[in-house]
Amino acid sequence: MPSLRYALVAYIKSPVGEFVENLRRELHPELPHFSAHLTLLPPRPLQGSEGTALQALARICCQTEPFEVVLGEMATFVPTTPTVYIRVAHGASRLQELHEEMNQRALAFREEWPYIPHLTIAKMATEPAAEKALAIARARWQQYSGSRRILLDRLTFVREDALNCWVDLAPVPLGGSLVLP
């Protein structure tokens, strides 16, 4: 059995999150539905138990005040990967700092690519499909009139239980105590 993978995300429960989820369904309807989120720790095996990882997250997050991020422009990671995403225009350095702080001990992992704060729209099958999706996403994003600001005050520790099936393990508030389910 392959080892379990874990991640740390910030769900986007706001009009901009709804926009992203609707755009994702439009661009890649055959993909499983994922809630809109920013990833702070990409999928990884743990270097210990879930409990140890949660303690590490709680220790770091209770000392981190909630902060705001502002979404920027649509982009793609082509040619590295055919992924369409929204850049984080403001707050990216704070996300980077948190990522570096958390990517240690029980949560340490050598990632395949450098960490770039972003909100994924869709990972397409090919580069041409990603370029086409990017053009549509840019047009839709330009028409979006809602707020692009997101207050990050809670993260969620998740585990992959099956391919493309992630389960929430625990909310981790910023500036507060760990909330166990």
Phi, psi and omega in degrees: 000132179293154181290150179292149177243146182232158177209167176233123184230162172240108179292144180253097181256075183202175178305324179292327175294318176298319177303312182298315181297319178293318179296319179300315179296324179292315186282328186213068187297337181281348177288150173297151181281123175244143174293145177299135182200155167262137179262126175265322174234110177298163183310138184198155168283160177270155175259041184161205184271165174301319180299317179296318179296317179296321177297318179296316179298314181300318181298316181287314186289329180292340179263002182250117179287148174306149180213165184256143170239152177236130180281142181254232186267159173288147179205180176219154177269010177301134012266000182296311178207144183279058184252133176258136184209170173253129177292150170268114184275325180228132181099357180298320181294324178292320176297319179298316179299315179298317179303313181295321179296322184275337183279058181218166177042244185298336183253006183294138178198136176273108186280153182294323181233158175299147179286123176233113180300126182197167175243110183290135173267302180197146171258116184270170183282329185221165176297315178300322178294322179293319179296319178295315179297322179298318179298316178294315181298319178298318180296315180295319181294323178296328180278343183291126184251359181281178180292142176255010180268140179226126174272119176266108179232356180208135175248165178227128177273125185233158178230140176276114180266339176201170181304124180060026178231103183252139181244132176289127179263316182197136170285143180233100182287148173275136179074017183212196182262152177298135178254110180275143181293000000 
